[in-house]
Amino acid sequence: MGVEERVNFLYKDVLPFGAMVMVEIMLVGGNTLFKSASAQQINSYVFTFYVFLIGFIIFLPYFFIHYRSISIPPIKLDIVGKIFILSVLMYLSQVFGYIGLKYSSPTLSSIMGNLSPAFTFMLAFLFRMEKVHLRSYTSQAKVIGTIVSISGAIIATLYSGPSVLSGSVGLDWILGGLLLALQYFLLALSLVAQAKILMVYSVDLMVIFVFSVSGLLVAGIGGLVLARDMDAWKLEPNLILVTILYMGFSSGFFNVLIQIWILRIKGPVYVAMFKPLTIVIALIMGVMFLGDTLHIGSVLGGSIITIGFYGVVWGKAKESEDAPPNQITAPLLETRDFLEQGSLIS
């Protein structure tokens, strides 16, 4: 292998692999930090606003640098309205996710995260962005994968089983699981809505900017209405502040840029393949740093969801290979796109 081939292998194979592993570790690390900070009576609504604010501040220089280098057509008022509604969906998704984490664990959050392709497929079918041909093996894979994924989520939420380590699962765990499932359902709805908006107005940078402004406005109003205790807004040099800064930077900016780069080099299927890795990372971090309980139900449910996840992703990938070059398809493989990162555009 020559020098040029080694450099090419390093750039196109080794670096993307290492970067995706790092992204998943950072995402789970953020959830683990939040779970630790929740012991200090963190307010989810205030926390969400501050994370959005940090992500927006970091995004502004990036926007203005690239704004001058591209031609941006005027954006119509109806598009702005749709983006505003999208930001409301994303805000609710984030809030439900944070509250769900309080009641459960980063492990369950990672397990539920693998429901995104199944939920997206269901919603895309309802909105007629996805067609189902039951005689087609790709459609069969997506339908069966969706059913399997939802079955796994039910098991992980409702069935605890014998404890591998210690502790017990109660109603809080079930409530947390339901909230996390709702988070990823709203995320899937946001992805479908995002795809529809980009069909009409395809300038990603401007959509992200408008989304950032409207999302920050929604988070601010939501925080003021739902967290009226002014003491909850005070920031002190503690774990909560560290978590806000970490998630505002990593989930809101750094991880997005890394995944944009990998999407261009390796494609969406490659990015989606790393999603189940978060379950393993969350299990390790939860046991090491949070003293989490590991139950057979979580392991079984996570395994079943992972099988369903790969079924949906495989079906969509094969369908994309067979589709005409200019055909627009639903964003089933965009589960790690901007929206899931949270604060950058929400």
Summary of the structure (lengths in Angstrom):
residues: 346
radius of gyration: 20.0
end to end distance: 45.3
largest distance: 64.2
contacts: 1217
relative contact order: 0.22
helix: 77%
strand: 1%
